Amino acid sequence: MGQQASRPRPGTKLQVIGAGLSRTGTASFSRALEILLDGPIYHGGTQATLGPEIEIKSWIKVLSHWPPRNDSDKRLILDLIASRMDGYAATTDAPASGLVPELLELYPDAKVICTVRDPKSWEKSMEGISNAATMWFLRGVLFPLPALRYFVDYINVLREAWIKLYGESEPVTTLTYDRHIAWLKRTVPKDRLFFFDIKDGWEPLCAALGKDVPEGVPFPRINDGEAIDRFAKKHVQRGLVRWAEIFAAGLALVAVILMWR
């Protein structure tokens, strides 16, 4: 997860569909793409939680109608995805990683790059996300915060999409990881699908994109786990502080009313 939401650049064309699951180095991958493509990158987790409220609400609507039951649903899904992708050079992380067919329909010339890691270590890393995202008090704590008040709804529709795609909910296992890879191989034309481990650095990524290796620029290394932990602590604290301010304002109002009685 990145530190802040990206802003679209008008006229930027989507060139890369990042199909890697969350916790496969998507934040580092996003930063690398930003350097290579010289444009803003839509990292789903960051945009949905730190971007304007329309971001997370749009994805909730997309996933609530996915998979489409009719032509109207399909049009709604495609229109909403296109509106969110407008002005970005690439998209990474969920929910885009589960919407590859729709993205290919919208951007037939884009390359699909799936970030990968050891399946067992991925499974273990996902345990922390699942535990944090399903804390019973989150909805109440985050309610005073714009965008984040919809976080629990977002996680719920994302969970339902994963169940439909991979057949399991939390705690997810290597079965989900393996089924995702198999699904991509069935879905994406072979000549447009690339698998990339961020441990391998610039060379394989640049080769897939037909770009030169950036001279003197180290490959980005962003720890997704630490970023998520910081995000959770920061925004739970923000929610609690906001509630304290609301209660304090309410008590002050009551005091004023009582004084004038």
ABEGO torsion letter per residue (X at the ends): XBABBBBBBBGBBBABBBABBBGAGAAAAAAAAAAAAGBBBBBAAAAAAABBAAAAAAAAAAAAAOBBABAAAAAAAAAAAAAAABGBABBBEOAAAAAAAAAAAABAABBBBBBBBBAAAAAAAAAAAAAAAABAAAAAAAAABBGAAAAAAAAAAAAAAAAAAAGBBOBBBAAAAAAAAAAAAAABBAAABBBBBAAAEAAAAAAAAGBBBBBGBBBBBBBAAAAAAAAAAAAAAAAAAAAAAAAAAAAAAAAAAAAAX
